[in-house]
């Protein structure tokens, strides 16, 4: 498979992230970011924002704007539902186990979860009654397919393919965003659904990383949350990242809003397939490796800085430079359809990538890796400038899942003089 290397290890700046607040360096002018954030709040395009930018392992900008809730200003230590930003953490966890020889990337996942030996591919679909026929897959789903979203597993609710939205709804497949249940049963149900295409033959964003989370449990012999806590969160000092937020920190959870009739209203009714919007405070929720975590801007910045620092934090190695290089290398084979919301889409093992082919889409340099979450949260990590960017808000079904991130990337890079 032809690959485009997205990170040159020799370009890494091996600074250790302390994340102490510093005065912005002379080459960074923050007025444009302040103005954009204030205008978005003033124009009622967001209720509140939490922004963090770091360079060379030091925070150069950390501010909160607007309201978290009526009468409560947004705070820089508020906790946010990060939804699909969970995927990068799960991908890192899997690659840590890959380094230990627990699996090979091209192992069939049915070797570890036998139910996937019987998974089939959607053939003909009948919209009147949502019945369908299937065919056998041309090959098995591999671990690599999960990490790069080429398995054919789709999403309920969010799928761009209405057939899969209907099939998943019929079979009560949850989104993993506040869904009640347990991870094993969730993944067994996913294995029974038809794939949208033959494995490896297209990019389809879906519940792949939820399956990967279950594989991490099988490979490690630990619950997913325990593995995260012991191997990632505690070593990185990510003390505000949880599947279930403890009661002592519950007041810091930012509420979810939706834009209704020209104004933002707090979401008090069930979300997605009928889930409690306050799911981070509830028990009995699936620990979704694809979308289940809540976190803070500073915690997530620590996570991203690990990659920019070549896999070490405070002198301790969590992941190797070789694994980081693999994760941030384009994994979509040439000729495989990868349709997304911008041209020349590229994806590694857990991240979307800025490549020579798509770098002209904006000011973010080649080698940057990024993604976001369903509640309009955004992140990126830029090895060329040793920059981490975090933009957090909490909006249910925003008009665009990407524009907010693009706006602040534009403002940040045009505020960076060198």
C-alpha positions as CSV (number, residue, x, y, z in Angstrom):
1,X,0.0,0.0,0.0
2,X,1.4,3.4,-1.0
3,X,1.7,5.7,2.0
4,X,2.4,9.4,2.4
5,X,4.5,10.1,5.5
6,X,2.9,12.9,7.4
7,X,5.4,13.4,10.3
8,X,9.1,13.6,9.8
9,X,10.5,12.4,13.1
10,X,13.5,14.6,12.8
11,X,11.3,17.6,12.8
12,X,9.8,16.8,16.2
13,X,10.6,19.3,19.0
14,X,11.2,17.2,22.0
15,X,10.1,19.7,24.6
16,X,8.3,18.4,27.6
17,X,4.8,19.8,28.0
18,X,4.4,21.5,31.4
19,X,1.4,23.5,30.3
20,X,2.1,26.4,32.7
21,X,0.5,29.6,31.6
22,X,2.9,32.0,29.8
23,X,2.6,35.4,28.3
24,X,2.0,35.0,24.6
25,X,5.3,35.2,22.7
26,X,6.0,38.2,20.5
27,X,5.4,36.3,17.3
28,X,1.8,35.6,18.4
29,X,-0.9,38.3,18.3
30,X,-4.0,37.2,20.1
31,X,-6.3,40.2,19.3
32,X,-7.7,38.5,16.2
33,X,-8.7,35.4,18.2
34,X,-10.3,37.6,20.9
35,X,-12.3,39.5,18.3
36,X,-13.5,36.4,16.6
37,X,-14.6,34.7,19.8
38,X,-16.4,37.8,21.0
39,X,-18.1,38.3,17.7
40,X,-19.4,34.7,17.6
41,X,-20.9,35.1,21.1
42,X,-22.3,38.5,20.3
43,X,-23.9,37.3,17.1
44,X,-25.4,34.3,18.9
45,X,-23.5,31.8,16.8
46,X,-22.3,30.1,19.9
47,X,-23.4,30.3,23.6
48,X,-19.8,30.0,24.9
49,X,-16.4,28.9,23.9
50,X,-13.3,27.5,25.6
51,X,-10.1,28.0,23.6
52,X,-6.5,26.8,24.2
53,X,-3.5,27.2,22.0
54,X,-0.1,25.8,22.9
55,X,3.3,26.1,21.3
56,X,6.5,24.3,22.2
57,X,4.7,22.6,25.0
58,X,3.6,25.9,26.6
59,X,0.2,27.4,26.7
60,X,0.2,30.7,24.8
61,X,-3.5,31.3,24.9
62,X,-6.3,30.0,27.2
63,X,-9.5,31.9,27.5
64,X,-13.3,31.2,27.9
65,X,-16.0,33.4,26.3
66,X,-19.8,33.6,26.8
67,X,-22.0,31.5,29.0
68,X,-21.8,27.8,29.9
69,X,-25.4,28.2,31.2
70,X,-27.8,30.9,32.1
71,X,-26.1,33.0,34.8
72,X,-22.9,31.0,34.7
73,X,-20.0,32.2,32.6
74,X,-17.9,29.7,30.7
75,X,-14.7,28.7,32.6
76,X,-11.4,27.5,31.3
77,X,-11.6,24.4,33.4
78,X,-15.1,23.4,32.3
79,X,-15.6,19.8,31.2
80,X,-17.0,19.0,27.8
81,X,-18.5,16.0,26.0
82,X,-15.8,15.4,23.4
83,X,-17.6,12.6,21.6
84,X,-15.5,11.6,18.6
85,X,-12.4,13.2,20.0
86,X,-12.4,10.0,22.1
87,X,-11.4,8.1,18.9
88,X,-7.8,9.4,18.9
89,X,-7.3,8.3,22.5
90,X,-8.7,4.8,21.7
91,X,-6.4,4.6,18.7
92,X,-3.4,5.5,20.8
93,X,-4.4,2.8,23.3
94,X,-4.6,0.2,20.5
95,X,-1.2,1.2,19.1
96,X,0.4,0.9,22.6
97,X,-0.8,-2.7,22.5
98,X,0.4,-3.2,18.9
99,X,3.9,-2.2,20.1
100,X,3.6,-5.0,22.7
101,X,2.9,-7.6,20.1
102,X,-0.7,-8.2,21.1
103,X,-1.9,-8.1,17.5
104,X,-0.9,-7.3,13.9
105,X,-2.7,-4.5,12.1
106,X,-3.8,-6.8,9.3
107,X,-5.1,-9.5,11.7
108,X,-8.8,-10.3,11.0
109,X,-10.9,-9.0,13.9
110,X,-12.8,-12.3,13.9
111,X,-9.7,-13.9,15.4
112,X,-10.6,-12.0,18.6
113,X,-14.3,-11.4,18.3
114,X,-15.7,-14.5,16.5
115,X,-19.1,-12.9,15.7
116,X,-17.4,-10.9,12.9
117,X,-16.7,-14.1,11.0
118,X,-20.4,-14.0,10.0
119,X,-20.7,-10.3,9.1
120,X,-21.9,-9.8,5.6
121,X,-22.2,-6.9,3.1
122,X,-25.4,-5.1,2.1
123,X,-26.5,-6.0,-1.4
124,X,-30.1,-5.0,-2.2
125,X,-32.2,-2.7,0.1
126,X,-35.9,-2.2,0.0
127,X,-36.9,1.2,1.5
128,X,-40.6,0.4,1.9
129,X,-40.0,-2.2,4.6
130,X,-36.2,-1.8,5.3
131,X,-35.6,-5.4,4.3
132,X,-32.4,-6.2,2.5
133,X,-30.2,-8.9,1.1
134,X,-26.5,-9.5,1.7
135,X,-23.5,-11.1,0.1
136,X,-20.4,-12.5,1.6
137,X,-17.5,-10.1,2.0
138,X,-14.5,-10.4,-0.3
139,X,-12.2,-10.5,2.6
140,X,-12.3,-10.2,6.4
141,X,-12.3,-6.9,8.4
142,X,-8.9,-6.2,9.8
143,X,-7.7,-4.1,12.7
144,X,-6.3,-1.7,10.2
145,X,-9.7,-1.3,8.7
146,X,-11.1,-0.3,12.0
147,X,-8.4,2.3,12.7
148,X,-8.8,3.9,9.2
149,X,-12.6,3.4,8.8
150,X,-12.5,1.1,5.8
151,X,-14.3,-1.8,7.4
152,X,-17.7,-1.0,6.0
153,X,-19.2,-0.5,9.4
154,X,-21.4,2.6,9.4
155,X,-23.0,4.9,12.0
156,X,-26.6,5.1,13.1
157,X,-28.2,8.6,13.0
158,X,-25.2,10.2,11.4
159,X,-24.7,8.0,8.3
160,X,-24.7,9.8,5.0
161,X,-26.3,6.6,3.7
162,X,-30.0,6.6,4.6
163,X,-30.1,2.8,4.2
164,X,-27.8,2.3,7.1
165,X,-29.6,4.9,9.2
166,X,-32.8,2.9,8.7
167,X,-31.2,-0.6,9.2
168,X,-29.4,0.5,12.4
169,X,-32.6,2.1,13.7
170,X,-34.6,-1.0,13.0
171,X,-32.1,-3.1,14.9
172,X,-31.7,-0.6,17.7
173,X,-28.0,0.0,17.2
174,X,-26.9,2.8,19.5
175,X,-24.6,5.7,18.6
176,X,-22.4,5.2,21.7
177,X,-22.9,8.8,22.7
178,X,-24.5,8.4,26.1
179,X,-26.1,5.0,25.1
180,X,-27.1,2.7,27.9
181,X,-25.7,-0.8,28.0
182,X,-22.3,-2.6,28.0
183,X,-19.5,-2.6,25.5
184,X,-19.5,-6.3,24.7
185,X,-23.2,-6.5,23.8
186,X,-22.9,-3.3,21.8
187,X,-20.1,-4.8,19.7
188,X,-21.9,-8.1,19.3
189,X,-24.8,-6.1,17.9
190,X,-22.6,-4.2,15.5
191,X,-21.2,-7.6,14.1
192,X,-24.8,-8.6,13.1
193,X,-25.3,-5.5,10.9
194,X,-24.6,-5.5,7.1
195,X,-21.5,-3.7,6.0
196,X,-22.0,-0.7,3.6
197,X,-19.2,-2.1,1.3
198,X,-16.6,-4.8,1.2
199,X,-13.8,-4.3,3.7
200,X,-11.0,-2.1,2.4
201,X,-12.9,-0.8,-0.6
202,X,-14.0,2.6,0.6
203,X,-13.8,5.0,3.6
204,X,-17.0,4.9,5.7
205,X,-17.0,6.8,9.0
206,X,-18.7,4.6,11.5
207,X,-18.6,2.6,14.8
208,X,-15.2,1.2,14.0
209,X,-13.5,2.6,17.1
210,X,-16.2,1.3,19.4
211,X,-15.2,-2.2,18.1
212,X,-11.6,-1.3,18.6
213,X,-12.3,-0.3,22.3
214,X,-13.7,-3.8,22.9
215,X,-10.6,-5.3,21.3
216,X,-8.4,-3.3,23.7
217,X,-10.3,-5.0,26.5
218,X,-9.7,-8.4,25.0
219,X,-6.0,-7.8,24.3
220,X,-5.2,-6.1,27.6
221,X,-7.5,-8.1,29.9
222,X,-8.7,-4.8,31.4
223,X,-11.9,-2.7,31.1
224,X,-11.4,0.0,28.6
225,X,-11.7,2.8,31.3
226,X,-9.1,1.1,33.5
227,X,-6.6,0.8,30.6
228,X,-7.2,4.5,29.7
229,X,-6.7,5.6,33.3
230,X,-3.6,3.5,34.0
231,X,-1.8,3.7,30.7
232,X,-2.8,7.2,29.4
233,X,-4.7,9.5,31.7
234,X,-2.6,9.1,34.9
235,X,0.8,9.2,33.1
236,X,-0.2,12.4,31.3
237,X,-1.9,14.1,34.2
238,X,-5.3,14.0,32.5
239,X,-7.2,14.2,35.7
240,X,-10.4,15.6,34.3
241,X,-11.1,13.1,31.5
242,X,-13.8,10.5,32.2
243,X,-16.5,8.2,30.8
244,X,-18.4,9.1,34.0
245,X,-17.6,12.4,35.7
246,X,-17.4,12.0,39.5
247,X,-20.1,13.9,41.6
248,X,-17.4,16.3,43.0
249,X,-16.8,17.6,39.4
250,X,-20.4,17.5,38.1
251,X,-20.9,21.2,38.3
252,X,-18.1,21.8,35.8
253,X,-19.9,19.9,33.0
254,X,-20.9,22.4,30.3
255,X,-24.6,21.9,29.3
256,X,-25.6,21.1,25.8
257,X,-27.5,23.7,23.7
258,X,-29.4,23.5,20.4
259,X,-30.2,26.4,18.0
260,X,-34.0,26.6,17.9
261,X,-36.2,29.3,16.4
262,X,-33.3,31.7,16.1
263,X,-31.8,31.3,19.5
264,X,-29.9,28.8,21.6
265,X,-31.9,26.7,24.1
266,X,-30.6,24.2,26.7
267,X,-31.2,20.7,25.6
268,X,-33.6,19.0,28.2
269,X,-35.1,16.3,26.0
270,X,-33.4,13.0,25.0
271,X,-30.6,13.2,22.3
272,X,-29.8,10.9,19.4
273,X,-31.5,7.6,19.9
274,X,-33.1,8.7,23.2
275,X,-30.2,9.3,25.5
276,X,-29.9,11.6,28.5
277,X,-27.9,14.7,27.6
278,X,-26.4,14.5,31.0
279,X,-25.0,11.1,30.3
280,X,-21.5,11.9,31.5
281,X,-23.0,12.0,35.0
282,X,-24.9,8.8,34.8
283,X,-24.1,5.1,35.4
284,X,-24.8,2.2,33.1
285,X,-23.5,4.0,30.0
286,X,-21.5,2.1,27.3
287,X,-17.8,3.1,27.6
288,X,-17.7,4.0,24.0
289,X,-14.2,4.1,22.5
290,X,-15.6,6.0,19.6
291,X,-17.5,8.8,21.4
292,X,-17.9,8.3,25.1
293,X,-15.4,10.6,26.9
294,X,-15.7,14.0,28.5
295,X,-12.6,16.2,29.0
296,X,-11.1,19.6,29.4
297,X,-9.1,21.7,27.0
298,X,-5.9,21.4,29.0
299,X,-6.3,17.6,29.4
300,X,-6.7,17.1,25.7
301,X,-3.8,19.4,24.9
302,X,-1.6,17.2,27.1
303,X,-2.7,14.2,25.0
304,X,-1.9,15.9,21.7
305,X,1.4,17.2,23.0
306,X,2.5,13.6,23.6
307,X,2.5,13.1,19.8
308,X,4.5,16.3,19.1
309,X,7.0,15.3,21.8
310,X,7.7,12.0,20.0
311,X,5.7,9.8,22.5
312,X,7.3,10.8,25.8
313,X,6.0,12.9,28.8
314,X,8.2,14.0,31.7
315,X,10.8,11.5,30.7
316,X,8.5,8.5,30.4
317,X,7.8,6.9,27.0
318,X,4.2,6.0,26.4
319,X,4.4,5.3,22.6
320,X,7.3,5.1,20.1
321,X,8.1,7.5,17.4
322,X,7.7,4.6,14.9
323,X,4.1,4.1,16.0
324,X,3.3,7.8,15.9
325,X,4.8,7.9,12.3
326,X,2.5,5.1,11.4
327,X,-0.6,6.7,12.9
328,X,0.0,10.0,11.1
329,X,0.7,8.4,7.7
330,X,-2.1,8.2,5.1
331,X,-3.6,4.7,5.3
332,X,-6.2,5.1,2.6
333,X,-4.9,3.1,-0.4
334,X,-4.7,4.9,-3.8
335,X,-7.9,4.5,-5.7
336,X,-10.1,3.8,-2.6
337,X,-13.0,6.2,-2.5
338,X,-12.7,8.5,0.5
339,X,-15.5,11.1,0.2
340,X,-15.7,13.6,3.0
341,X,-16.5,17.3,3.6
342,X,-13.4,18.6,1.9
343,X,-11.4,17.6,-1.2
344,X,-8.5,15.1,-1.2
345,X,-9.5,13.7,2.2
346,X,-6.7,11.7,3.9
347,X,-6.8,9.6,7.1
348,X,-4.2,7.8,9.1
349,X,-4.7,5.4,12.1
350,X,-7.0,7.6,14.2
351,X,-6.6,11.1,12.6
352,X,-7.5,13.1,9.6
353,X,-4.3,14.5,7.9
354,X,-3.2,17.6,6.1
355,X,-1.2,16.3,3.1
356,X,0.4,17.9,0.0
357,X,-2.8,17.1,-1.9
358,X,-5.2,19.0,0.5
359,X,-3.0,21.6,2.2
360,X,-4.4,24.3,-0.1
361,X,-7.7,24.0,1.7
362,X,-6.5,26.3,4.4
363,X,-3.5,27.8,6.3
364,X,-2.8,24.7,8.4
365,X,0.6,23.2,7.3
366,X,1.3,19.8,5.8
367,X,1.8,17.2,8.5
368,X,-1.0,18.5,10.8
369,X,-3.4,15.9,12.2
370,X,-6.9,16.8,13.5
371,X,-10.5,15.8,14.1
372,X,-13.5,16.9,16.2
373,X,-16.6,15.9,18.0
374,X,-20.3,15.8,17.5
375,X,-21.0,18.6,20.0
376,X,-19.0,21.1,17.8
377,X,-15.6,20.5,19.4
378,X,-12.3,20.7,17.5
379,X,-8.6,19.9,17.8
380,X,-5.4,19.9,15.8
381,X,-1.7,19.2,16.3
382,X,0.8,20.8,14.0
383,X,4.3,19.3,14.1
384,X,5.8,21.9,11.8
385,X,5.1,24.7,14.3
386,X,4.8,22.5,17.5
387,X,1.3,23.9,17.9
388,X,-1.7,22.4,19.6
389,X,-5.2,23.9,19.1
390,X,-8.4,23.2,21.1
391,X,-11.8,24.7,20.5
392,X,-14.7,23.5,22.7
393,X,-18.4,24.3,22.8
394,X,-21.5,22.1,23.3
395,X,-24.0,22.3,20.5
396,X,-26.4,19.6,19.6
397,X,-26.5,19.0,15.8
398,X,-24.7,22.2,14.7
399,X,-25.4,23.6,11.3
400,X,-21.8,22.7,10.4
401,X,-19.6,20.2,12.2
402,X,-16.4,21.8,10.9
403,X,-16.8,25.6,10.3
404,X,-16.0,26.6,13.8
405,X,-12.7,24.8,13.7
406,X,-11.8,26.3,10.4
407,X,-12.6,29.8,11.6
408,X,-10.2,29.5,14.5
409,X,-7.5,27.8,12.5
410,X,-7.6,30.7,10.1
411,X,-7.5,33.3,12.9
412,X,-4.7,31.5,14.7
413,X,-2.3,31.0,11.7
414,X,-2.9,34.6,10.5
415,X,-2.0,35.7,14.0
416,X,1.3,33.8,14.0
417,X,4.0,35.9,12.5
418,X,6.7,33.2,12.4
